[in-house]
């Protein structure tokens, strides 16, 4: 069973579109969209385990130039 999550991202002013373009190329990313509100980008991602998801966020997503903060929200099936 895979682990899916939404990753909420704040970017530097004017960088949301370039962040979306870069993130869409990361393996495990199902979708990435520019949004309005307190976050600039919302990403849907999946990985085999919670640890793999965390590694993807830290080693790949957070290294994208223009990102200032991320918040990872794992999806739960109640």
N, C-alpha and C positions, 0 to 999 in steps of 0.2 A: 504494500500500500504506500502510495506517495504522500508526501506532506506538501500542502499548498499554503500559500500565504499572500497577503497583500503587503507591499512595501510602500510606505508613504514617504515621499521625498521632498525636502526643501532644497531649493537651488539658489545660486547667486542670481541677482536680478538680470533678466534677459537670457538666462541659460537653459530654461526648461526644454525648449525644442531640441537643442543639441544633446542634452542629457537623455531625452527620450530616444533619439536616434542611436546613441551609443549603447544604451541599455538593451534595446531590442536585439542586438547582436550577441548577447550573453546567453550561453546554453542554460536552459531551465526557465528562461523568461517566456511566459505565455502571452504577455501583452504589456504595453506601457502606453500611458496616455497623459497628455498635459491636462491639468484641471485648474479650477479657480478655488480660492479659499485659503486655509492656513497651510496647505501643502501645494506644491507646484506640479508634481508628477505622482501618479499612482501606477504601481507595477503589480502584475499578478505573476507569481513564480511558483515552481514546484521543484522538489528534490526527493531523493529516496528516503532521507531521514532528517530529523530536526538539526542534527549536527551538520549534515551536508548543506542544508539550507543556510545555516549560520555562516558556514565557510564561504558560500557563494556571496552572501551579503557583504561580509568583511573583506574578502580577497578580490572580489570583482566589482560589485555594485558600488561600494563606497570609494573605490579608486577612480571612478568616472569623474573627470574634471568638471567642476561647476556645482557639485553636490556639497551642501553644507550640513545636512542632517538627515538621518533615516529613522524610520520607526517600522519595525517588522511585526505584522499581525497575522499569526498562524490561523488558518481556518480550522474550526472545530466542527465535528458532526455530532450534534446533541440528539 
